[in-house]
C-alpha cells in the first residue's frame, strides 16, 4: 500500500489545524520522504504533551500515543532525546489552551 510522504502529511496537518484556528508550526524539519512525526501539544499553561505514532501489531494499524506529558521543560527534554535518536524526526508544536490537536480525526490517525 502506498504511503504519504512525511512532508505531505505535515503540510496537510498544518492546513487542517489552520482551518480550525489552532496555531501550529514546525520546530524540527525531518526527512521529507520517510521521517517520523512527533506532535507537541502546548496548552500554554506550562504543561505539554508529546504524541507520536506507533504501529499496533495486533491490528496492523498506526495510532497516536503519548510519548511524554507534564511540565513543558520535561516534555521538551523528551523530544530532544528522541531527536538525538532520530535526526530525521519532524516535530510540530501545536498551541491550544483547550488541548485540541485533531489527531483522532479522519485522515490524521
N, CA, C and O of each residue as an XYZ file, in Angstrom:
436
protein
N       0.842     -1.166      0.000
C       0.000      0.000      0.000
C       0.899      1.244      0.000
O       1.883      1.300      0.738
N       0.565      2.218     -0.811
C       1.336      3.466     -0.886
C       1.089      4.312      0.360
O      -0.020      4.367      0.892
N       2.145      4.959      0.800
C       2.038      5.844      1.966
C       2.355      7.263      1.542
O       3.108      7.497      0.596
N       1.768      8.205      2.258
C       2.075      9.614      2.019
C       3.487      9.907      2.500
O       3.971      9.279      3.441
N       4.146     10.862      1.855
C       5.444     11.286      2.368
C       5.219     12.050      3.666
O       4.134     12.582      3.903
N       6.230     12.101      4.488
C       6.141     12.827      5.749
C       5.845     14.307      5.494
O       5.011     14.904      6.174
N       6.526     14.888      4.521
C       6.333     16.307      4.221
C       4.892     16.596      3.799
O       4.312     17.588      4.241
N       4.310     15.754      2.958
C       2.932     15.935      2.521
C       1.989     15.876      3.718
O       1.107     16.722      3.861
N       2.179     14.864      4.587
C       1.323     14.715      5.770
C       1.442     15.938      6.669
O       0.431     16.443      7.158
N       2.651     16.418      6.895
C       2.861     17.585      7.759
C       2.126     18.796      7.205
O       1.445     19.498      7.953
N       2.252     19.050      5.910
C       1.567     20.210      5.315
C       0.045     20.070      5.405
O      -0.654     21.049      5.666
N      -0.463     18.865      5.191
C      -1.908     18.637      5.303
C      -2.376     18.839      6.748
O      -3.435     19.420      6.983
N      -1.595     18.366      7.703
C      -1.941     18.526      9.125
C      -1.952     20.005      9.516
O      -2.884     20.465     10.176
N      -0.932     20.739      9.116
C      -0.880     22.165      9.431
C      -2.065     22.906      8.810
O      -2.617     23.816      9.429
N      -2.457     22.526      7.594
C      -3.618     23.155      6.946
C      -4.892     22.854      7.726
O      -5.723     23.741      7.921
N      -5.052     21.613      8.171
C      -6.246     21.233      8.955
C      -6.299     22.035     10.255
O      -7.367     22.496     10.657
N      -5.161     22.201     10.905
C      -5.123     22.994     12.137
C      -5.488     24.451     11.855
O      -6.258     25.053     12.603
N      -4.941     25.018     10.783
C      -5.252     26.411     10.425
C      -6.748     26.600     10.192
O      -7.319     27.609     10.605
N      -7.382     25.635      9.535
C      -8.827     25.716      9.275
C      -9.639     25.727     10.561
O     -10.776     26.199     10.578
N      -9.061     25.208     11.637
C      -9.726     25.182     12.937
C      -9.193     26.258     13.880
O      -9.448     26.222     15.084
N      -8.447     27.220     13.317
C      -7.872     28.325     14.093
C      -7.022     27.841     15.268
O      -7.081     28.397     16.365
N      -6.237     26.803     15.019
C      -5.316     26.270     16.024
C      -3.902     26.559     15.540
O      -3.478     26.008     14.525
N      -3.162     27.417     16.248
C      -1.793     27.738     15.832
C      -0.860     26.527     15.946
O      -0.913     25.770     16.916
N      -0.009     26.366     14.935
C       0.971     25.278     14.947
C       2.118     25.656     14.028
O       1.952     26.427     13.083
N       3.281     25.100     14.322
C       4.452     25.382     13.500
C       5.443     24.235     13.610
O       5.436     23.481     14.584
N       6.285     24.114     12.613
C       7.308     23.076     12.583
C       8.510     23.579     13.380
O       9.054     24.641     13.077
N       8.924     22.829     14.390
C      10.095     23.212     15.177
C      11.325     22.394     14.793
O      12.453     22.767     15.114
N      11.094     21.262     14.095
C      12.205     20.451     13.586
C      11.756     19.827     12.272
O      10.748     19.122     12.219
N      12.514     20.095     11.215
C      12.206     19.592      9.881
C      12.932     18.280      9.684
O      14.162     18.241      9.636
N      12.168     17.205      9.571
C      12.763     15.893      9.380
C      12.939     15.543      7.918
O      12.887     16.409      7.045
N      13.146     14.279      7.667
C      13.296     13.790      6.295
C      11.976     13.971      5.551
O      10.915     13.601      6.054
N      12.050     14.547      4.342
C      10.840     14.851      3.577
C      10.051     13.614      3.187
O       8.826     13.669      3.077
N      10.728     12.517      2.980
C      10.049     11.331      2.484
C       9.593     10.396      3.597
O       8.417     10.042      3.669
N      10.500     10.006      4.444
C      10.199      8.936      5.394
C      10.381      9.316      6.853
O      10.375      8.437      7.714
N      10.541     10.581      7.155
C      10.741     10.973      8.550
C       9.508     10.714      9.399
O       8.380     10.892      8.941
N       9.726     10.297     10.622
C       8.624     10.130     11.570
C       8.178     11.515     12.031
O       8.918     12.491     11.899
N       6.961     11.592     12.574
C       6.409     12.871     13.021
C       6.060     12.768     14.496
O       5.453     11.793     14.938
N       6.451     13.785     15.251
C       6.111     13.908     16.661
C       5.350     15.222     16.815
O       5.757     16.245     16.265
N       4.251     15.197     17.559
C       3.446     16.399     17.778
C       3.528     16.774     19.253
O       3.240     15.965     20.135
N       3.927     18.015     19.498
C       3.948     18.547     20.862
C       2.714     19.430     21.017
O       2.543     20.403     20.283
N       1.860     19.089     21.971
C       0.692     19.902     22.282
C       1.031     20.770     23.480
O       1.223     20.270     24.588
N       1.101     22.062     23.253
C       1.423     23.039     24.292
C       0.120     23.730     24.676
O      -0.486     24.413     23.852
N      -0.316     23.556     25.928
C      -1.564     24.164     26.378
C      -1.360     25.561     26.962
O      -2.280     26.145     27.534
N      -0.161     26.081     26.814
C       0.171     27.466     27.183
C      -0.025     27.778     28.661
O      -0.269     28.923     29.042
N       0.086     26.737     29.490
C      -0.015     26.915     30.938
C       1.182     26.272     31.650
O       1.133     25.977     32.844
N       2.260     26.066     30.876
C       3.444     25.432     31.436
C       3.431     23.921     31.306
O       4.380     23.255     31.719
N       2.361     23.369     30.732
C       2.218     21.928     30.561
C       2.222     21.595     29.069
O       1.891     22.435     28.232
N       2.598     20.369     28.756
C       2.625     19.941     27.361
C       2.515     18.420     27.299
O       2.695     17.716     28.293
N       2.213     17.943     26.096
C       2.158     16.511     25.817
C       2.824     16.271     24.476
O       2.590     17.016     23.524
N       3.643     15.249     24.391
C       4.258     14.853     23.125
C       3.584     13.564     22.666
O       3.451     12.608     23.431
N       3.162     13.557     21.407
C       2.468     12.404     20.832
C       3.242     11.897     19.617
O       3.800     12.683     18.852
N       3.268     10.584     19.452
C       3.917     10.005     18.279
C       3.099      8.805     17.824
O       2.301      8.256     18.584
N       3.309      8.405     16.568
C       2.556      7.276     16.035
C       3.314      5.985     16.276
O       4.528      5.895     16.093
N       2.547      4.995     16.692
C       3.104      3.661     16.892
C       2.317      2.673     16.051
O       1.133      2.868     15.775
N       2.989      1.623     15.655
C       2.355      0.560     14.895
C       1.793     -0.457     15.871
O       2.521     -0.969     16.722
N       0.503     -0.754     15.758
C      -0.153     -1.738     16.624
C      -0.059     -3.108     15.955
O      -0.709     -3.350     14.938
N       0.737     -3.990     16.516
C       0.939     -5.315     15.935
C      -0.341     -6.150     15.918
O      -0.506     -7.011     15.055
N      -1.233     -5.904     16.852
C      -2.468     -6.687     16.930
C      -3.440     -6.334     15.807
O      -4.104     -7.212     15.256
N      -3.522     -5.052     15.470
C      -4.497     -4.618     14.464
C      -3.873     -4.287     13.118
O      -4.569     -4.237     12.104
N      -2.567     -4.061     13.103
C      -1.900     -3.654     11.871
C      -2.076     -2.176     11.564
O      -1.699     -1.713     10.487
N      -2.644     -1.439     12.502
C      -2.894     -0.014     12.305
C      -1.857      0.821     13.033
O      -1.214      0.361     13.977
N      -1.709      2.057     12.577
C      -0.851      3.016     13.283
C      -1.753      3.917     14.111
O      -2.804      4.357     13.644
N      -1.340      4.188     15.343
C      -2.153      5.038     16.205
C      -1.260      6.023     16.947
O      -0.080      5.764     17.181
N      -1.847      7.153     17.308
C      -1.123      8.179     18.058
C      -1.144      7.820     19.533
O      -2.201      7.540     20.098
N       0.029      7.831     20.153
C       0.141      7.533     21.579
C       0.995      8.594     22.255
O       1.765      9.303     21.607
N       0.844      8.686     23.549
C       1.587      9.675     24.335
C       3.013      9.200     24.560
O       3.250      8.086     25.027
N       3.950     10.061     24.222
C       5.362      9.791     24.476
C       5.770     10.367     25.826
O       6.497      9.735     26.592
N       5.288     11.582     26.106
C       5.623     12.258     27.365
C       4.544     13.297     27.650
O       3.923     13.833     26.733
N       4.333     13.571     28.932
C       3.370     14.601     29.334
C       3.815     15.161     30.666
O       4.435     14.469     31.472
N       3.487     16.436     30.890
C       3.838     17.069     32.155
C       4.340     18.479     31.940
O       3.880     19.189     31.046
N       5.295     18.879     32.778
C       5.875     20.208     32.638
C       6.481     20.343     31.245
O       7.099     19.410     30.733
N       6.299     21.509     30.643
C       6.780     21.709     29.276
C       8.275     21.444     29.150
O       8.715     20.866     28.156
N       9.054     21.852     30.129
C      10.508     21.629     30.059
C      10.832     20.140     30.015
O      11.747     19.729     29.301
N      10.093     19.328     30.767
C      10.322     17.881     30.758
C       9.936     17.269     29.410
O      10.622     16.381     28.903
N       8.841     17.749     28.842
C       8.409     17.259     27.527
C       9.433     17.668     26.467
O       9.767     16.876     25.586
N       9.927     18.897     26.553
C      10.960     19.344     25.608
C      12.208     18.483     25.717
O      12.846     18.191     24.706
N      12.566     18.072     26.932
C      13.742     17.209     27.121
C      13.500     15.838     26.486
O      14.411     15.269     25.884
N      12.288     15.306     26.614
C      11.960     14.018     25.998
C      12.028     14.123     24.475
O      12.500     13.203     23.807
N      11.556     15.241     23.929
C      11.614     15.456     22.484
C      13.067     15.560     22.026
O      13.430     15.007     20.988
N      13.890     16.256     22.783
C      15.312     16.383     22.436
C      15.987     15.011     22.427
O      16.827     14.738     21.569
N      15.623     14.148     23.378
C      16.185     12.793     23.399
C      15.769     12.032     22.140
O      16.588     11.349     21.525
N      14.513     12.148     21.762
C      14.028     11.483     20.553
C      14.770     11.987     19.320
O      15.141     11.199     18.450
N      14.987     13.293     19.245
C      15.724     13.870     18.111
C      17.163     13.365     18.107
O      17.757     13.214     17.039
N      17.735     13.103     19.282
C      19.080     12.544     19.357
C      19.144     11.142     18.764
O      20.146     10.771     18.152
N      18.073     10.356     18.944
C      17.998      9.007     18.376
C      17.669      9.051     16.889
O      18.135      8.212     16.118
N      16.859     10.039     16.489
C      16.328     10.082     15.123
C      16.428     11.493     14.549
O      15.502     12.287     14.716
N      17.517     11.817     13.886
C      17.678     13.163     13.320
C      16.716     13.451     12.168
O      16.585     14.605     11.759
N      16.031     12.413     11.629
C      15.059     12.601     10.554
C      13.658     12.907     11.083
O      12.710     13.002     10.303
N      13.520     13.059     12.392
C      12.229     13.269     13.043
C      11.695     14.684     12.811
O      12.413     15.666     13.000
N      10.440     14.778     12.405
C       9.734     16.050     12.343
C       9.135     16.322     13.717
O       8.673     15.399     14.387
N       9.142     17.588     14.141
C       8.457     17.977     15.368
C       7.546     19.146     15.029
O       7.986     20.167     14.501
N       6.273     18.975     15.340
C       5.285     20.028     15.134
C       4.773     20.451     16.500
O       4.368     19.610     17.303
N       4.791     21.749     16.767
C       4.245     22.254     18.025
C       2.883     22.871     17.761
O       2.736     23.767     16.930
N       1.895     22.373     18.485
C       0.523     22.863     18.420
C       0.268     23.635     19.705
O       0.539     23.137     20.798
N      -0.253     24.848     19.575
C      -0.540     25.659     20.755
C      -2.040     25.859     20.880
O      -2.658     26.545     20.067
N      -2.620     25.249     21.912
C      -4.058     25.371     22.099
C      -4.413     25.200     23.569
O      -4.160     24.154     24.166
N      -4.995     26.234     24.137
C      -5.376     26.191     25.555
C      -6.413     25.113     25.848
O      -6.480     24.603     26.967
N      -7.222     24.764     24.848
C      -8.260     23.749     25.025
C      -7.721     22.328     24.857
O      -8.441     21.360     25.098
N      -6.460     22.198     24.444
C      -5.856     20.878     24.284
C      -6.233     20.168     22.995
O      -6.133     18.944     22.912
N      -6.667     20.919     21.990
C      -7.053     20.306     20.714
C      -5.820     20.057     19.844
O      -4.950     20.919     19.718
N      -5.759     18.877     19.255
C      -4.673     18.571     18.319
C      -5.198     17.913     17.043
O      -4.464     17.817     16.060
N      -6.440     17.461     17.037
C      -7.142     16.890     15.882
C      -6.573     15.566     15.390
O      -7.002     15.094     14.337
N      -5.653     14.955     16.077
C      -5.011     13.743     15.584
C      -5.951     12.542     15.487
O      -5.637     11.574     14.794
N      -7.075     12.585     16.156
C      -8.035     11.495     16.080
C      -8.999     11.606     14.916
O      -9.813     10.707     14.703
N      -8.924     12.694     14.156
C      -9.847     12.903     13.043
C      -9.473     12.052     11.830
O      -8.321     11.650     11.667
N     -10.465     11.787     10.987
C     -10.240     11.015      9.771
C      -9.101     11.612      8.957
O      -9.011     12.829      8.796
N      -8.247     10.759      8.454
C      -7.135     11.179      7.623
C      -5.892     11.570      8.396
O      -4.829     11.748      7.800
N      -6.001     11.708      9.701
C      -4.835     12.110     10.502
C      -4.327     10.989     11.405
O      -3.187     11.015     11.868
N      -5.170     10.031     11.641
C      -4.749      8.934     12.517
C      -3.764      8.104     11.782
O      -3.265      7.116     12.321
